[in-house]
C-alpha cells in the first residue's frame, strides 16, 4: 500500500508539473490581430503579411500575428487610436494622417522636400528619432516604416494649370493634401483609400493626389478617372507600430523576433515600393488612362504652392521641424 501510495503521489506531482509547464507555455502563446487599411493585393499589405509570417515562424507560433487588410478590422482612421489604447496590439497606419496631433508625423508629406526613394530614406532616418519620441509619448513603439511610390495627381479630365483645377472636388487623406487642395482652389474631402473608387464613381470627388499604387489597386480608371500626372510631390510612409504595454509584456526572444522581422520588412517593403511604381503606371495605362509627367508650367505652379506649405509646416513644427529639415539638407 505504501509503495502504491507513493507512486500515486509521484504520478500526481508529475501530472501537476506537466500541467504547470503547459500553462506556462500557453501563457506565452499569443495571437495578435494586425489591422491594415489597404487592400490585400496592395504591396504594403503583402509586406505586412510576410512580416506576420516571419514573426509567427521565428517564435514557433508562440506569437502569432494575423493581418486584417482593407480596413476590415478597423477603418484606416481608427487604426492608430486602436493600437494606442490596446484595442489592437499592433497595426499599420499612414502616419501623416495624424499630423494634427504632432507636426512631425507629417514630415514625409512636406511637398517637394523629399521627392525620390533615396531622399525619402534619408528624410526618414533624419526624422526617425523624433518620430519614435512622439510615438513613445502616445504609448506606441515604431516597428518599421515603408514609403509609398512618389505622389502624382489624378483627374477626370486633362489639366495643364492650377487654374484648370479650380472648383474640383478633391480626395484628401491628410492635412497636407487638404491644404494642397485649398491652395489650388479645389474642395477637399477626407476619404480613406478603401472608398476611393466609389467616391470617383459617384462624383463625390473628381481628383486626388496619390501614388500610382492607390489608383491601380482601386481601379480608378473604371470610375471615370482619365489622367495621371507624375509630379513626384512627396513619398508618404506607412508605419507599423505596436502598443508599448503589449510589447513590454513579451519575452525577450519574442521582442527580438519582432524587431528582426521588422528590419526585414522595412528593407523588403522599400524594394517592393520601387518595383511597384512602374508596374502601376503600366497598369493605369492598360486601364485606358493617360499617364505622363506634369507640364513644366503646372509643376512650377505646384512647387510654388509647395513652398507655401513648407513654410507653414516649419512654423507648426518649430525648432524640431527646422532641425530635421536643416539636417536633411545638410545645413
N, C-alpha and C positions, 0 to 999 in steps of 0.2 A: 504493500500500500504506500509506504514512504517513497519508494523509487518512482512509483506511478504518479504520486502527488507532485514530486519534484519535476518529473518530466512534463506534467501538465503546466506547472508554473513556468518552466523554461519555454514551453510552446507559447504560452500566453505572452511572456516577455518578448519573445522573438516576433510574434504576431504584432504586438504593440509597437515594437521598433520598426518593423516594416511599414506599418501604417503611418508612423511618425515621419519616416523617410518619404513616403508617398505624398503626405500632406505638405512636407517641406518643398518637395519638387513641384507640386501643383501650385504652391504659393508663389513660385517664381514664373510659372507659366501664365502668360498674359496675352490677351488679344486686344490689339489697338486698332480702332477704326480710324481711317485717314480720309477725311473729306477733301475733295478736289473740285475745282469749279468748271474745268474744261472737259470736253467730250473724251471718251475713252480712246478715240483714234488720234487725239492730239499728242504731239511728241512729249509735252510736259507730263501728261497722264501716263503715257507709256513708260517714260523715265521713272515716274513715281512708282509704277507697278514693279519695275525691275529693282528699285530701291527696297520696296517692301519685301520682295522675294529674297533679296540679299540678306536683310536683317533676319528674316524667318529662318533662312538656311544657316546663317552663321551662329545663331543661338540654338540651333537644333530644335526649333519650334517653341522654345521657352518664351520667346517674344514674337508673336505672330502679328504682322501688320497687314490689314486688309484695306485696299483703297476703294473709294466710292466716288468715281468721276462724274462729271456732268452736273454738279450741284445736287446730286441725288440724296445726300445725307443732310447737308446744309447748303443753302444758296451761297454764291460767291461772297456776297457782302456780309454773311453771317459767320464765315469760317474762322476768321481771326479771333473774334469775340468768343466763339465756341471753344477754341483751344485755350484762350486766355483764362476762361472761367472753369475749365476742366470738363466741359460737356463732351469734348473730344480731346484725346491726349496729344494728337498730332494732326497737322493739316497743312495745306498749301494755299497761299494767297498772293495776289498781286499787291505788294506792299504799298505801292504808290497810291493805291485807292484809299489809304489811311493817312495821307499827308496832313489832313486837318488835325490829326492827333499830335503829330510831330513832323515839322517840315522836312527833317532828314529822311523820312520814309519816301519822300518824293524826289530824292536826288537823282534817281535814274530817269526821271521824266522831265528834266530841265531841257527845253528844246535846244538842239544843235550844240549841246555841251559834249556828249559822247555819242558819236554817230556811226561807229563801226564796232565790230566784235572786240577787237583789241582795246579800243578806247573804253568800251563797256566794262571789260575785265579790270582795266586799270582803275576806273572810277569806283567800281565795287570794292576793290582791295583797299583803295584810299579811304572809302567811307565805312568799311566793314566794322571797325572798332566802335564808331558812333552808332551804327545800326544795332550792334549787339548790346550796347549800353541802353539804348532806347527800348529795345525789346525786353531786356532784363528787368527794367522798371515796370513792365507790364506782365510780369510772371511768365515770360516766354524766352526760349532759347533758340537761337538761329542754328539750323542744321545745315542747309545748303540753299544755294540760290542759282537760278538759271535764267539767262536773258532770252527774251523773245527776239525774233528777227527785227531788223530796222522797221520803224513805223512809216507807213505811207497813207495816202488819202484815197478813200473810196467815194465815188459819186454815181448818181443815176443819170448823169449827163456829162458832156465834155466841159472841162473847166480850164481856163487859161489865166485867170487872175483872181485875186481875192474878191474883186467886185462881183465875179460870177458866183461866189458862194453866198452872197448876202441873202438873208432870209431863209436859208435852207435849214431843215430840221436835222440836227446833228447828234449822233450817238456818242455820249461821253462815258468814260469808265473811271475817271479820277478827276481831281481838282484841276490838273494841268490841261486835260482835254476839254473840260468845261470852259476854262479861261481862254484857250485857243479859239474855241467856237465864238465866244463873246467878242474877242478882239477882231475876228474875221467877219463879224456881223451875222453869225448864224445863231440858231436857237438850240442850246444843248439840252439833252435829256439823258439822265443816267440809266443805262441799260446794261445788264450783265450779258456775257458772251452767249450764254445758253439761249437768250431770247433774240439774238441779232437777226436771224433770218426772218422770224415772224415780224419784227419791227420794220424791216425793209419791205416785206410783202404787204403790210397794211399801211405803208407810207407814214408810219409813226416816226421814221427817220428817213432821210434821203442821202446821208453822208456819214462817214466816220473816219477817224484816224486809227489805224491798227496795222498789224503785220499782215503779210500775205497768208500766214498760217490761219488767222481767225477767219478771214474771208473764204479761204479754201475749205476749212473744216465745216463752216456753216453754209457752204454752197450759196453764197450771196448772189451769184450770177443767176440762180433760179428765182431770185426775188427782185429782179429788175435792176440790179447794180451793173453798170456798163463800163466804168472806168476805174483804174487803179493807177495812182501816180506815185512813183518812187521818190520820196523826199528825204528818207533816212533821218527823220526828225530826232529820234532817240530810240533806245532799246530798253524798254521797261523789263523788270525782272520778277519772276515768280519766286517766292521764298517759302521753303518748308521749315516750319517751326514746331517746337514741342513745348508742352506745358512744363514749366520748371519743376513743379511738385511731382508730376508723373516721372520726369527724368530722374529726379533725386531719389525716387523710390526703387530705381532699378539696381540690380547688382552690377559691379564694375565690369564684368565681362559683357553684359548686355549694353552698357553705355559705350564700351569700346566698339561693339558691333555697329551700333547706331552711327557713331562718328566715322568709322571706317567706310561703311556703306554710303554715308552722306558725301564723303570726299569723292568716291567713285561716281556717284550720281551727278555731282556738280561737273565733273570732267566730261562724262558721257553726255550730259544734257547740253553743255556748251557745243560740243561737236554736232549733236543732233540738230540744234538750232541753226548752225551754219549750213548743214546739209539740207535742211528743210526749206531754207529760203528760196533757192532756185526751183526746187520741186513745186512749191506752192505757186510761184509766179507762172510756171508752166501750166499748172492745174487751172489757174484763173483764166489763162489764155484759151485752154481747151474748153473751158466753160463758155467761151464767147466774149470775154472781156478784153478791152484794150488795156495793156499793161506797159507803161513807159515812164521814163524819168519826167519829172515836172519840168516845165519850161523854165528858162533862166529868169524870166520876169516873175513867174509865180514863186519860184524858190526864193528870189530876192525879197519879195513881199513877206513870205513866211519867215524868213530869217530876221526881218525887222520886228515882226510880232514876237519871235523867239527872244530877241534882245530885251524887249519889254518884260517878258515873262521871267527871264533870267534875273533881271534887276529886282522884280517883285519877290522871287524866291529867295534871293540873297537878303532882302530886307526881312523876310519872315524867318529865315534860318539863322540870322545874326552871325555872331563870331564863329559858331560851329560850322555853318554853311560856308562862310568865307574861307575858313581854314581848309575845308575839304576841297573847294574849287581851286584855291591857290596851290595846294599840294598836288592836285591832279594836273594842273597846268605847269607845274614846276616853278612856280613863282615864290 
